[in-house]
Amino acid sequence: MLNLISGSFSLFLIGLTGWTVTTYFVKKDSQNLIKEEVKSLFDICKMFALSLNRLIRILTKSAFSSDSSTEPLSDSTELNELASRFGQTIEAPAFELTLNENEDTALSSFSPEVIEVITEEEEKVA
């Protein structure tokens, strides 16, 4: 099934490429429009690759870091430059974490029974 899907997609891309090249050379009046659209497609692909790269870096950094308060990655100026061509702005999401002094965030995701067992074990050790 996967071979059928990938084969169909490949045939579609080959057909679209052939159609585009043929139209580019035969219809002289549509050359500028084709150039603009192809350039736009390359910009979108480049923006996608940069976003994918940034996502992978964020995921690997958060997966391998032991400290949850690591400094954020630097802004990608090339990604923002490409986004400005399309009238979009890319901003890092803002997350706020509020803590009560009596609240332990590491234990808050466990059930009360598990927290009780952990507390008992800590008391035994102390």
Residue pairs with C-beta under 8 A, 6 or more apart in sequence:
20 34
20 38
23 30
23 34
24 30
24 31
24 34
43 82
43 85
43 86
46 82
47 79
47 82
47 83
47 86
50 76
50 78
50 79
50 82
51 79
54 73
54 76
54 79
57 73
58 73
61 70
61 73
62 70
72 92
75 92
79 90
80 89
80 90
83 89
83 90
97 105
99 105
107 115
107 118
110 118
